[in-house]
Amino acid sequence: MYISGGQNIRMAISAVWTHRFRSLLTILGIVIGITTVVTVASLLTGLRKGVVTFFQQLGPDNIFVYKTSGDPNGRGLEKERKRRPIKPEYADLIKRWCTSVEDTGIELFIPPVVDDRPLTARVPGYESDNVSLVGDSPNMMALSPRDLDAGRSFTAEENARALRVAVVGASLPEALFPDGRGLGKTFITDGAEYTVIGIFAKAKGGFFGENGLDNQIVIPLRTAQIRYPQVDRFMIVAQARPGQRKNAYDEVEAALRRMRHVPRGAENDFSLSTPDQIIQQFDRITGLIGLVAIAISGLGLLVGGIGVMNIMLVSVTERTREIGVRKAVGARSRDIVGQFLVEAMTLTGAGGVLGIIVAVLITLLIGKLVPSLPSQVPSWALVTGFTVSVAIGLFFGVWPAVKAARLDPVEALRYE
């Protein structure tokens, strides 16, 4: 007696639905495991997309030179804090010595607390302490282009004259001015008054949906050097010629070792990074998070798989007489194996689908409750989740299916 695949599937669905409450309890571990994997994958995918966008905005051909690794606004590792600072005059030397470098720019990062005074931006009646202050050379807008919502960037002449002008992030006008329009208005930061000559457009990407550039105040480099002569947090941005970033990276490293008299064989006493390297570091971190999530969900899937095997063994026992009847009318062993394997795969596949639905709902809910946390459900996670759930049914359903196929038809028909 031949049974088609479609008939096997219909019989499997009928068997699962007949004992739906028992089936739901059986696949609970699978639902939890698939939900965990898909939810974590969705959050990490959205987060990575934001980070990639953020660093690509800094310029894909740029090489960043700083004293320590990590965020220039941070303190860096303890051993790196003892390094000599990067000097602004390195920028001209790099441009002159490195043939693969097209241009160089300088940024000066002002720490959030200067002489025990926290940085704030204020106008009469309004104040914000969620700000960062940097001094840029006039060509930084060309090296790391950013869109402007209004106004313009400062000129080389304004930088040379150390004028107190500023280009501010998109969030600052909303925080400082009642009408949200700051162009041409003044504000005070650390006792100095600045005129807003430009407002950046909302920055793209970021960490957990937040982009520090939206709260940044950019002033001319010369102005920052005069205002904060004690600050030496200089970062040099070297832009490679098109298609020559690898050569430029090597040339900049060699030039800096020469400038700073680093002995042959000694490690660099400075940090070089590119957007790609920073993204790779982020991928390593998220990869570890993904492995932890897989390990946790693996336990749920293992428990779910054992539960499926147990319930299928119970099902074989309950349907012993049915198996005997089927064999008596001509069913082959492989037909019996196929029937129970399809039933096990249908059971775990239903758990996978339910887990995917729950994961998508959780991801959407997180996106609504925490808009700053990006989330994006990747299609590969959905396909992988469903495939893994079905594979679990196939693996843990083999023994019950083989046991059912080995039943003696005569003994099975006598079973009560």
Backbone torsions as a table, in degrees:
resi	resn	phi	psi	omega
1	MET	NA	116.0	-177.5
2	TYR	-90.9	133.4	176.2
3	ILE	-119.4	125.0	-177.6
4	SER	-73.5	165.5	178.0
5	GLY	-62.3	-38.2	178.7
6	GLY	-62.6	-41.3	177.8
7	GLN	-64.8	-40.6	177.4
8	ASN	-59.4	-42.7	-179.6
9	ILE	-65.8	-42.9	179.2
10	ARG	-63.5	-40.3	178.3
11	MET	-65.2	-39.5	-179.7
12	ALA	-64.8	-45.8	179.5
13	ILE	-62.1	-40.8	179.1
14	SER	-62.7	-42.1	-179.6
15	ALA	-66.2	-41.4	179.1
16	VAL	-65.2	-43.1	-176.9
17	TRP	-69.3	-34.1	179.5
18	THR	-61.4	-38.2	178.4
19	HIS	-113.6	52.8	-170.7
20	ARG	-64.2	-39.3	-179.6
21	PHE	-66.9	-43.8	177.3
22	ARG	-62.5	-40.6	179.4
23	SER	-63.5	-40.6	-179.8
24	LEU	-62.8	-44.0	178.0
25	LEU	-63.9	-35.8	-178.4
26	THR	-65.8	-40.7	-174.4
27	ILE	-92.6	6.8	-177.1
28	LEU	-58.5	-41.3	178.2
29	GLY	-62.4	-38.7	178.5
30	ILE	-67.1	-41.3	177.9
31	VAL	-59.4	-46.0	-179.2
32	ILE	-64.5	-43.9	-179.4
33	GLY	-62.4	-48.6	-179.4
34	ILE	-66.4	-39.2	177.7
35	THR	-59.7	-44.0	-179.3
36	THR	-62.1	-49.2	-177.1
37	VAL	-63.4	-47.9	-176.2
38	VAL	-67.8	-39.2	179.5
39	THR	-65.0	-47.3	179.5
40	VAL	-63.4	-41.8	178.8
41	ALA	-61.8	-39.3	-179.6
42	SER	-65.1	-45.9	-179.0
43	LEU	-66.7	-42.5	-179.6
44	LEU	-68.0	-36.3	178.3
45	THR	-64.2	-44.6	178.2
46	GLY	-65.1	-40.7	179.6
47	LEU	-64.5	-42.6	179.9
48	ARG	-64.0	-39.7	179.5
49	LYS	-60.2	-42.0	178.1
50	GLY	-65.2	-40.3	-179.4
51	VAL	-67.3	-43.6	179.3
52	VAL	-60.9	-44.7	178.7
53	THR	-60.9	-41.1	-178.5
54	PHE	-61.2	-48.8	-175.1
55	PHE	-77.9	-28.8	175.1
56	GLN	-66.3	-29.7	178.1
57	GLN	-66.0	-24.6	179.5
58	LEU	-75.3	-11.3	178.6
59	GLY	112.2	109.1	-176.3
60	PRO	-65.9	-22.5	-178.8
61	ASP	-97.9	7.5	-175.7
62	ASN	-89.3	147.9	174.3
63	ILE	-119.9	128.7	-175.1
64	PHE	-104.7	128.3	-179.5
65	VAL	-113.8	120.9	-179.9
66	TYR	-146.2	164.5	-177.5
67	LYS	-66.5	-44.1	-176.5
68	THR	-117.3	166.2	175.0
69	SER	-84.3	162.7	178.7
70	GLY	88.0	-162.6	-176.0
71	ASP	-68.4	125.5	177.5
72	PRO	-60.0	-23.7	177.0
73	ASN	-78.2	-12.7	178.8
74	GLY	-90.4	-178.9	-176.4
75	ARG	-91.7	-19.9	-178.8
76	GLY	75.7	-179.7	178.9
77	LEU	-70.2	152.4	-175.0
78	GLU	-59.7	-43.1	-178.5
79	LYS	-68.6	-26.6	-180.0
80	GLU	-78.4	-25.1	-178.8
81	ARG	-66.8	-18.8	-180.0
82	LYS	-83.0	-5.6	-179.3
83	ARG	-68.6	156.5	173.5
84	ARG	-68.3	144.9	-179.7
85	PRO	-68.4	159.0	173.0
86	ILE	-76.9	131.7	-178.4
87	LYS	-93.6	141.2	-178.4
88	PRO	-62.9	-26.5	-179.4
89	GLU	-69.2	-14.2	176.2
90	TYR	-60.5	-29.6	-174.6
91	ALA	-60.6	-45.4	179.6
92	ASP	-67.3	-38.2	-179.7
93	LEU	-66.1	-41.4	177.9
94	ILE	-61.1	-44.9	-179.4
95	LYS	-63.8	-33.0	-177.6
96	ARG	-80.7	-38.3	-173.8
97	TRP	-87.7	-27.1	-172.2
98	CYS	-101.5	107.3	-175.3
99	THR	-70.0	-22.2	-179.7
100	SER	-85.8	-2.4	179.8
101	VAL	-98.2	127.2	-177.9
102	GLU	-85.7	-40.3	-178.3
103	ASP	-158.1	160.8	177.8
104	THR	-133.2	148.6	176.5
105	GLY	-134.4	166.8	-176.1
106	ILE	-129.7	136.7	171.8
107	GLU	-123.8	138.0	175.6
108	LEU	-115.1	117.2	-178.0
109	PHE	-93.2	118.7	178.1
110	ILE	-86.1	126.4	-178.3
111	PRO	-62.7	154.6	-177.7
112	PRO	-65.8	-19.6	176.1
113	VAL	-128.0	119.9	-179.5
114	VAL	-118.9	121.3	-179.4
115	ASP	51.1	46.3	178.4
116	ASP	66.0	14.5	177.4
117	ARG	-111.3	115.4	177.3
118	PRO	-70.2	141.7	179.2
119	LEU	-71.2	131.3	173.8
120	THR	-139.7	160.8	172.2
121	ALA	-120.8	130.0	-176.9
122	ARG	-146.2	153.7	170.9
123	VAL	-133.6	166.3	179.6
124	PRO	-54.0	118.2	177.2
125	GLY	92.3	-11.9	-178.7
126	TYR	-138.7	145.6	179.5
127	GLU	-152.7	146.2	177.6
128	SER	-137.3	130.2	175.4
129	ASP	-102.4	2.3	177.9
130	ASN	-91.5	67.7	-177.1
131	VAL	-136.0	158.1	169.8
132	SER	-133.9	148.6	-174.6
133	LEU	-123.9	128.5	176.8
134	VAL	-134.9	150.1	172.9
135	GLY	-108.7	126.6	-176.2
136	ASP	-115.5	144.5	168.8
137	SER	-69.1	153.8	-173.4
138	PRO	-59.7	-22.8	-176.6
139	ASN	-89.3	2.7	-177.3
140	MET	-64.4	-30.2	178.3
141	MET	-66.4	-27.4	177.4
142	ALA	-80.7	-33.7	-179.3
143	LEU	-75.8	-41.2	178.0
144	SER	-127.4	79.8	-173.6
145	PRO	-60.8	137.4	175.1
146	ARG	-133.5	139.1	179.9
147	ASP	-72.5	147.2	177.3
148	LEU	-110.7	135.0	174.0
149	ASP	-81.1	-33.1	-178.6
150	ALA	-155.9	153.0	174.7
151	GLY	76.8	-148.0	-173.7
152	ARG	-151.0	175.1	173.1
153	SER	-91.6	169.1	-179.5
154	PHE	-80.2	158.5	-176.1
155	THR	-97.4	170.2	177.0
156	ALA	-63.5	-34.7	178.9
157	GLU	-66.9	-42.6	178.1
158	GLU	-63.8	-34.1	176.7
159	ASN	-68.7	-44.5	-179.2
160	ALA	-62.6	-34.3	-179.7
161	ARG	-86.7	-1.7	178.9
162	ALA	54.8	44.4	179.6
163	LEU	-71.5	150.9	180.0
164	ARG	-92.1	74.3	176.8
165	VAL	-119.5	159.5	-175.8
166	ALA	-149.2	146.7	168.9
167	VAL	-111.6	125.4	-170.7
168	VAL	-114.3	156.8	177.0
169	GLY	-68.8	164.4	-172.6
170	ALA	-63.6	-26.3	-174.8
171	SER	-82.4	-23.4	-174.3
172	LEU	-67.2	-44.7	177.6
173	PRO	-58.2	-35.9	178.8
174	GLU	-66.5	-32.6	-178.2
175	ALA	-81.9	-30.9	-172.0
176	LEU	-99.8	-29.2	-173.3
177	PHE	-117.6	130.9	-175.5
178	PRO	-56.0	-37.4	-178.0
179	ASP	-89.2	-2.1	179.2
180	GLY	75.6	4.7	-178.8
181	ARG	-109.3	113.6	-175.0
182	GLY	-109.7	-7.2	-174.8
183	LEU	-60.1	127.0	178.7
184	GLY	85.0	-6.9	-179.2
185	LYS	-93.2	168.5	-177.3
186	THR	-116.0	155.2	174.4
187	PHE	-147.3	165.7	-176.7
188	ILE	-115.3	130.6	174.5
189	THR	-131.2	122.9	178.0
190	ASP	52.0	42.0	174.9
191	GLY	82.1	-0.3	179.7
192	ALA	-114.5	142.4	-179.6
193	GLU	-97.4	132.1	-179.8
194	TYR	-123.3	147.7	176.2
195	THR	-102.0	131.7	179.9
196	VAL	-79.2	114.5	178.5
197	ILE	-106.8	-7.7	179.8
198	GLY	-159.9	150.7	177.6
199	ILE	-129.0	122.4	179.7
200	PHE	-70.2	149.6	171.9
201	ALA	-70.1	162.4	178.3
202	LYS	-55.2	126.8	-177.6
203	ALA	-71.0	149.1	-180.0
204	LYS	-94.2	148.0	176.1
205	GLY	70.1	-168.8	179.9
206	GLY	136.7	-178.5	179.3
207	PHE	-97.2	124.5	-178.4
208	PHE	54.0	34.2	176.7
209	GLY	81.9	-10.7	-179.6
210	GLU	-95.5	138.4	178.2
211	ASN	-127.2	114.9	-177.3
212	GLY	-61.2	-20.5	179.7
213	LEU	-64.0	-24.3	-179.8
214	ASP	-70.3	-16.5	179.2
215	ASN	-113.5	18.4	-174.7
216	GLN	-91.8	142.5	172.6
217	ILE	-111.9	119.6	-178.9
218	VAL	-108.6	120.9	178.6
219	ILE	-119.7	164.1	178.9
220	PRO	-59.8	143.3	-177.6
221	LEU	-57.6	-43.7	-178.0
222	ARG	-63.6	-37.8	177.7
223	THR	-62.9	-43.8	-179.8
224	ALA	-64.7	-39.6	-179.2
225	GLN	-65.5	-37.7	179.6
226	ILE	-72.4	-39.7	-178.9
227	ARG	-70.9	-34.4	-174.6
228	TYR	-130.2	68.6	-177.7
229	PRO	-65.9	-20.3	-178.5
230	GLN	-83.5	-11.2	-177.0
231	VAL	-88.9	130.9	-178.4
232	ASP	-125.5	28.2	-179.6
233	ARG	-84.8	66.1	-179.3
234	PHE	-86.9	139.4	171.1
235	MET	-124.8	134.9	178.1
236	ILE	-104.0	133.3	176.4
237	VAL	-109.5	117.1	179.4
238	ALA	-107.7	120.5	179.9
239	GLN	-94.9	120.7	-179.5
240	ALA	-76.2	153.2	172.8
241	ARG	-67.8	152.3	-176.5
242	PRO	-51.6	126.5	177.4
243	GLY	77.7	6.7	-176.1
244	GLN	-122.2	24.5	-174.8
245	ARG	-63.7	-38.3	-180.0
246	LYS	-62.2	-46.5	178.0
247	ASN	-63.8	-40.5	-180.0
248	ALA	-62.9	-41.2	179.9
249	TYR	-59.5	-48.0	-179.7
250	ASP	-64.2	-40.2	-179.4
251	GLU	-66.5	-42.8	-179.8
252	VAL	-64.1	-41.9	179.0
253	GLU	-61.7	-45.8	-179.9
254	ALA	-64.0	-41.1	-179.2
255	ALA	-64.1	-42.9	-179.5
256	LEU	-66.8	-39.5	177.3
257	ARG	-61.6	-37.2	178.8
258	ARG	-69.6	-45.1	-179.4
259	MET	-62.3	-39.0	-174.2
260	ARG	-95.6	5.4	175.8
261	HIS	54.7	48.4	176.9
262	VAL	-77.9	125.0	-178.4
263	PRO	-61.7	150.1	177.2
264	ARG	-59.8	131.3	-180.0
265	GLY	90.4	-17.2	178.6
266	ALA	-80.1	153.4	179.0
267	GLU	-75.6	157.6	-179.0
268	ASN	-61.4	142.1	174.1
269	ASP	-103.8	35.2	177.8
270	PHE	-154.1	168.8	-178.6
271	SER	-118.1	131.6	174.0
272	LEU	-116.1	135.8	178.5
273	SER	-149.2	157.5	175.4
274	THR	-129.3	161.4	177.6
275	PRO	-54.4	-39.6	-179.7
276	ASP	-63.2	-41.1	-179.8
277	GLN	-65.3	-39.7	179.8
278	ILE	-66.0	-40.1	178.5
279	ILE	-65.5	-38.5	177.9
280	GLN	-63.4	-39.5	176.5
281	GLN	-63.0	-41.1	177.9
282	PHE	-64.0	-40.2	179.8
283	ASP	-63.1	-36.0	178.4
284	ARG	-64.9	-39.9	179.2
285	ILE	-66.5	-48.3	-179.5
286	THR	-66.9	-28.6	176.4
287	GLY	-63.4	-40.3	177.1
288	LEU	-65.3	-40.5	177.5
289	ILE	-62.3	-41.5	178.6
290	GLY	-62.6	-39.6	178.7
291	LEU	-64.2	-39.8	177.4
292	VAL	-63.2	-43.0	179.4
293	ALA	-63.2	-40.5	178.9
294	ILE	-64.7	-40.1	179.2
295	ALA	-63.2	-43.3	180.0
296	ILE	-65.6	-46.6	-178.9
297	SER	-68.4	-29.4	178.3
298	GLY	-60.3	-36.4	177.0
299	LEU	-62.9	-43.8	178.1
300	GLY	-63.3	-39.9	179.7
301	LEU	-68.7	-37.2	177.5
302	LEU	-63.8	-45.7	177.8
303	VAL	-61.8	-43.0	178.4
304	GLY	-62.9	-40.6	179.1
305	GLY	-64.5	-42.1	177.7
306	ILE	-64.3	-38.3	177.0
307	GLY	-63.3	-39.6	178.3
308	VAL	-64.9	-44.0	177.9
309	MET	-59.5	-43.3	-178.9
310	ASN	-63.0	-45.8	-177.1
311	ILE	-70.0	-31.0	177.8
312	MET	-71.1	-35.2	175.1
313	LEU	-64.8	-39.1	175.9
314	VAL	-63.5	-41.7	-179.3
315	SER	-63.5	-38.9	177.7
316	VAL	-61.5	-43.9	179.8
317	THR	-63.5	-44.1	-179.1
318	GLU	-65.3	-29.5	-173.3
319	ARG	-110.7	26.5	179.9
320	THR	-58.2	-45.8	-179.3
321	ARG	-63.4	-40.3	178.7
322	GLU	-60.6	-41.8	179.0
323	ILE	-63.1	-41.0	178.4
324	GLY	-62.0	-41.4	179.0
325	VAL	-63.6	-44.0	-179.0
326	ARG	-63.3	-41.4	178.1
327	LYS	-67.6	-35.7	-178.6
328	ALA	-65.7	-30.7	-178.7
329	VAL	-94.8	10.0	171.5
330	GLY	113.9	2.8	178.9
331	ALA	-66.9	135.3	178.9
332	ARG	-87.1	164.5	-179.8
333	SER	-58.8	-39.3	-179.4
334	ARG	-68.2	-26.6	175.4
335	ASP	-67.8	-40.4	178.5
336	ILE	-66.3	-45.1	177.9
337	VAL	-58.2	-46.4	-179.8
338	GLY	-60.3	-41.6	-178.6
339	GLN	-59.8	-48.8	-175.2
340	PHE	-76.9	-31.0	174.7
341	LEU	-65.5	-44.3	178.8
342	VAL	-62.2	-38.6	179.6
343	GLU	-64.9	-43.4	178.6
344	ALA	-64.3	-41.2	179.9
345	MET	-68.8	-35.3	176.6
346	THR	-65.0	-40.7	-180.0
347	LEU	-62.8	-50.3	-179.0
348	THR	-72.9	-31.9	175.9
349	GLY	-62.9	-38.1	176.4
350	ALA	-64.0	-38.6	176.2
351	GLY	-63.6	-39.0	178.0
352	GLY	-64.4	-44.2	179.4
353	VAL	-62.6	-44.2	179.1
354	LEU	-63.2	-40.9	177.9
355	GLY	-63.5	-39.4	178.5
356	ILE	-64.7	-43.7	179.6
357	ILE	-61.1	-45.0	179.3
358	VAL	-63.1	-41.5	-179.5
359	ALA	-63.4	-42.5	179.2
360	VAL	-63.8	-42.3	179.5
361	LEU	-64.3	-41.4	178.5
362	ILE	-64.0	-42.4	-180.0
363	THR	-62.0	-44.6	178.2
364	LEU	-64.3	-38.7	179.7
365	LEU	-65.2	-43.1	177.8
366	ILE	-61.6	-41.0	178.6
367	GLY	-61.7	-33.6	179.2
368	LYS	-77.7	-42.8	-176.7
369	LEU	-76.4	-35.0	-179.1
370	VAL	-126.0	80.7	-177.4
371	PRO	-59.3	-25.9	-179.0
372	SER	-73.9	-12.0	179.4
373	LEU	-99.5	104.7	-176.6
374	PRO	-69.0	145.4	177.6
375	SER	-146.4	140.4	-178.8
376	GLN	-150.5	118.8	-177.6
377	VAL	-78.8	111.0	-179.2
378	PRO	-78.4	141.9	-179.0
379	SER	-62.7	-33.7	-179.3
380	TRP	-64.2	-32.2	179.1
381	ALA	-68.8	-37.6	178.4
382	LEU	-65.8	-46.7	-179.3
383	VAL	-64.7	-44.7	-179.4
384	THR	-63.8	-42.2	180.0
385	GLY	-60.1	-46.0	-179.9
386	PHE	-67.8	-42.3	-179.3
387	THR	-61.8	-44.3	180.0
388	VAL	-63.0	-41.9	-179.4
389	SER	-63.4	-41.6	178.3
390	VAL	-66.9	-39.2	179.1
391	ALA	-62.8	-35.4	177.7
392	ILE	-63.6	-42.5	176.7
393	GLY	-61.1	-40.4	178.9
394	LEU	-64.0	-44.2	-176.6
395	PHE	-68.7	-50.6	-175.0
396	PHE	-82.2	-7.4	178.2
397	GLY	-93.4	-7.0	-176.2
398	VAL	-63.7	-50.3	-175.4
399	TRP	-63.1	-47.4	176.2
400	PRO	-59.7	-38.5	-179.3
401	ALA	-66.4	-42.3	178.8
402	VAL	-65.8	-40.0	178.9
403	LYS	-62.0	-41.3	178.5
404	ALA	-65.0	-39.9	-177.7
405	ALA	-68.7	-25.2	-177.2
406	ARG	-86.4	-4.8	-179.4
407	LEU	-63.0	137.3	175.6
408	ASP	-74.8	125.3	-175.3
409	PRO	-59.8	-36.5	-179.5
410	VAL	-66.4	-46.9	179.2
411	GLU	-66.6	-35.5	-179.9
412	ALA	-65.3	-38.3	-179.8
413	LEU	-69.4	-26.0	178.6
414	ARG	-80.8	-12.4	-174.2
415	TYR	-67.0	133.7	177.2
416	GLU	-108.6	NA	NA
